[in-house]
Amino acid sequence: MMRAAMLAALIVGIAMQSATAKSYYREDLRIPMEAAGPRGLEAMLLRPSGTRRYPLALISHGTPREGAARATMSPYGSYRQALEFARCGFAALVVMRRGYGDSGGPYAENSGPCGQRDYLRAALQSASDLRAAIDAMNSRNDVSTEGMIAVGISAGGFATLALSANAPKGLAAAINFAGGRGSRADNDVCDEDALVRAFATLGRTSRIPTLWIYAQNDKYFGPELVRRMHAGFTEAGGQVRFIDVPPFGEDGHSLFSRGISLWTPMVDSFLRDHDLGTRDIAAAPTPPALSPPPQLREKGRKGFADYLAASPHRAFAVSPKGAFAIRAGRCSAREAEEAALAACAEYGPDCAVYAVDDQIAEPAGVGSR
């Protein structure tokens, strides 16, 4: 009984706050999971602000090539993607797996040495964290796990497919953005054959519809490797709608984060075909009406417009001569301020924080930094 009470308490949001617009509700959560220790898993929920139960869209992040970068990750790094699913009538939950961000527990996704990878083990460890998040949502009166979807990018896409291979009750579809593991440098993946075998193993038991979206110039998982992973998964029985996206930017692996307007119609079509979501797509939040710093030139004014639409926990720093930097999707507003100042200082002297989230920074606060 005591343990049950403790787990119930952990699921209570540590912060409840309005999203950028009144049509959305945002909540910071701790997901109970025994393997994650007392801290549980860090998560952020974003849903329409109505009173119904919204189907869950579980969003799973990728894995940086440098292990040290895992600690700096935040659910707010996927805020704009979560917002797209909230607009489609989902309760979007971004969960940080063990060893990432402020989640508890040790990193559990080590695949072994480069030449002898056990990718399936890593995928199943990731999927166990996703299952903990789903279990936690079952007790809420604003989220439904019936008709839910799982969405993942990179290692999170691979984790999403692992979840589909032993689908929990209510999981209706999975969306894999550039899924895979083992990229240690551009166009360099450890033990590609082992990765292909892992995809084939997952395909043997995955029976829900899946959408795969890969850009042709993805530098983590190139077209030939993707073809092999797709063949392994489908030939084993997995159901895939595959979208081969033309080259995007300098590295197509950034499509999920930087190409939202490009992939949204693809996802909407897939969801519509499977009658998923509530179908009442809400309007996007209106960016705050803040005036840009007067010293900005054209590029800086465009940058400030991008800042206004960026994820929460964001900051805009600027120098007297118009050098600027934006940092968004950080663990806290304070961390965003510090990162924006440090980045701005690389381009010009005497930088100061001009705006934090939806507010112009107080002059006294700027002077004290």
Secondary structure, 3 states (H helix, E strand, C coil): CHHHHHHHHHHCCCEEEECCCCCEEEEEEEECCHHHCCCCEEEEEEEECCCCCEEEEEEECCCCCCHHHHHHCCHHHHHHHHHHHHHCCCEEEEECCCCCCCCCCCCCCCCCCCCCCCHHHHHHHHHHHHHHHHHHHCCCCCEEEEEEEEEEECHHHHHHHHHHHCCCCCEEEEEEECCCCCEEECCEECCHHHHHHHHHHHHHHCCCEEEEEEECCCCCCCHHHHHHHHHHHHHCCCEEEEEEECCCCCCHHHHHHHCHHHHHHHHHHHHHHCCCCCCCCCCCCCCCCCCCCCCCCHHHHHHHHHHHCCCCCCEEEECCCCCEEEECCCCCHHHHHHHHHHHHHCCCCCCEEEEECCEECCHHHHHCC
